[in-house]
Amino acid sequence: MYSRAYILLKREFEELKNNNYEGITALPISEDMMQWDVDIEGLQNTIWHGAFFQLRINFTSEYNFVPPVVKFRTIPFHPNVDPHSGKPCIDFLDSPRKWNRSYTLSSILLTLQVMLSNPVLENPVNLEAAHILMKDETLYRLIILRLFHQPLPSKDDGSELPKEPDKLNRSIKSVSFSDYYKTWSGIATSKATEYYRTPFLKDLNFIKQYYNWKKDDLRHTKEWSLR
C-alpha cells in the first residue's frame, strides 16, 4: 500500500510533466519517491542565463504537512544560498510555520528558479556575495560570468576577479524572462489562463508571499538591474 506522501508526489510529478516548464527538470531517484534529483537553469536575459544547477530534494512521509529539504549540489555564488551546505534561504522551506499545504513540487521549483535573479539582501546567508553585490554590482556580474565560463566584457573597470572560481556547467536550454514575467503578471491580476493551471498559481497565500519578496527586492534597486 502506497503512503499518502507517495500518492501526492506521484500526482505532482504528473503535473510537472504536463506543464513542461522550460529550464526545469526533476526525477525521483528512489522507489518511494522521497528523494529527487533536479536540474534548474537560469532565466534568459539575466546574468544567470546559461547557468545550470543540480539540486537534491528530500521529502519525508509527512509531506505535504511539512516542507522538503532542498539543497543545491551545484552551489551558485548567491546571497540567498548557503555557500557550504547549498541550502537556499526561502522562508517557507526553512520554517514549517510558513509552509502551506497548497505548495507543490512545481511551486518549489519555480520559486527556486526565480530566486536566482531576485536576490534579497536582508539576512543573506552568503555574506561575501551580498557584500560584493551591494558594494560593486559590476564586480558581482564579472564573478558570475567567470564562474560560468562566459566571455567577459572588454571594458576595463579596474575590478579584480577571484583567481580560482569554482567551475560550473552551462546548459543548452533557455527560457525568456519576459515570458516568465508575463506568467507572474497573470497571477497578480488573478486572471491566470488555462495555460497556468497549476494549483499554487491560484493560491492567494503563495501570491501574497511572492509579492512580499518583490517588495523586499524593490528596497534594494541594485539587484533588480541584474535581471
Salt bridges, closest charged atoms under 4 A:
GLU14 OE2 - LYS17 NZ 3.01
ASP37 OD1 - ARG56 NE 2.48
ASP37 OD1 - ARG73 NH1 3.54
GLU41 OE2 - LYS173 NZ 3.85
GLU122 OE2 - ARG219 NH1 3.25
GLU122 OE2 - HIS220 NE2 3.94
GLU137 OE2 - ARG141 NE 3.41
ASP216 OD1 - ARG219 NH1 2.45
